[in-house]
Amino acid sequence: MEPMKETSFDQRAYQQVARIPFGQLATYGQIAELMGEWGCARQVGWALRRLPLPSPLPWHRVVNAQGRLAMTLSRQGSDWIQRDLLLAEGIAVDHQGRLPLHRHRWRSECQSEQQS
């Protein structure tokens, strides 16, 4: 019997992020919860930050729980890339990085079942 191959935290985060549909948003905490890693929102953010850009993964659809993009110099321009990608999907982002999370929030099948 072959040993089971372990999937890294980053790979599991990427698998969940890949599920977010066009025009919808998820939070870092939401991705962590879907992974079964409650309280690991920051680690999800770091996993996404490690992605080489450009990336086919829809990393830009993951935002903070306040519905804002972190517009900071430390992001080395990825904040502006994220903003442009979201605008291209029809998600409004104001000059302070705020967006309508309540309108575009993704509900995975797991989350929909839990709320029923």
C-alpha positions in Angstrom: 0.0 0.0 0.0 1.4 3.4 -1.0 1.5 6.1 1.7 -1.1 8.8 1.3 0.3 12.0 -0.3 -0.1 15.0 1.9 -1.5 18.2 0.5 0.2 21.4 1.7 -1.8 24.2 3.3 -1.1 26.3 0.3 -2.4 23.7 -2.2 -5.5 23.2 -0.2 -6.1 26.9 -0.1 -5.6 27.1 -3.9 -8.1 24.2 -4.4 -10.8 26.2 -2.5 -10.0 29.5 -4.3 -10.3 27.8 -7.6 -13.9 27.1 -6.9 -14.9 30.8 -6.6 -17.1 31.6 -9.6 -16.6 34.6 -11.9 -18.1 37.8 -10.4 -18.2 36.5 -6.9 -16.0 37.1 -3.8 -14.9 35.1 -0.8 -13.1 36.2 2.3 -9.8 34.8 3.6 -11.6 33.5 6.6 -14.2 31.8 4.5 -11.5 30.0 2.5 -9.9 28.9 5.8 -13.2 27.5 7.1 -13.8 25.6 3.9 -10.4 24.0 4.4 -11.3 23.1 8.0 -8.7 25.5 9.2 -10.7 27.9 11.4 -8.9 31.0 12.5 -6.3 30.7 9.7 -7.4 33.6 7.5 -4.0 35.3 7.6 -2.3 32.1 6.5 -4.7 31.9 3.5 -3.6 35.5 2.6 0.1 34.5 2.8 -0.5 31.4 0.7 -2.1 33.6 -2.0 0.7 36.1 -1.7 3.2 33.3 -2.6 1.5 32.8 -5.9 3.6 33.8 -8.9 1.8 36.4 -11.0 0.1 36.3 -13.4 -1.7 33.2 -12.2 -4.7 31.3 -13.6 -6.0 30.9 -10.1 -8.7 33.5 -9.3 -6.8 34.8 -6.2 -8.2 38.3 -6.9 -11.7 37.1 -5.7 -10.5 36.8 -2.1 -10.8 39.9 0.0 -10.8 40.7 3.7 -13.9 40.4 5.9 -14.6 44.1 5.8 -15.0 43.9 2.0 -11.9 45.9 1.3 -8.7 45.4 -0.7 -5.5 46.1 1.2 -4.1 49.0 -0.8 -0.5 49.1 0.5 3.0 49.5 -0.8 4.0 46.1 0.7 1.8 44.4 -2.0 4.1 45.6 -4.7 1.3 46.5 -7.1 -0.8 43.3 -6.7 -3.4 45.5 -5.0 -3.9 47.4 -8.3 -3.9 44.2 -10.3 -6.6 42.8 -8.0 -8.6 46.0 -8.3 -8.4 45.9 -12.2 -9.3 42.2 -12.3 -12.4 42.7 -10.1 -13.5 45.7 -12.1 -13.2 43.6 -15.3 -15.6 41.1 -13.6 -18.1 43.8 -13.0 -17.4 44.2 -9.2 -17.2 47.9 -8.3 -14.2 48.9 -6.2 -13.9 52.5 -4.9 -10.7 54.6 -4.6 -10.3 53.3 -1.0 -10.5 49.7 -2.0 -14.0 49.1 -0.7 -16.3 46.8 -2.6 -19.9 45.4 -2.2 -19.1 42.1 -0.5 -22.7 41.6 0.6 -23.8 41.7 -3.1 -21.1 39.4 -4.5 -20.4 37.0 -1.7 -19.9 33.5 -2.8 -21.8 30.7 -0.9 -20.2 27.3 -1.6 -22.4 24.3 -1.6 -21.1 23.4 1.9 -22.0 26.8 3.3 -25.4 26.8 1.7 -26.2 23.4 3.3 -25.1 24.7 6.7 -27.4 27.7 6.5 -30.5 25.6 5.6 
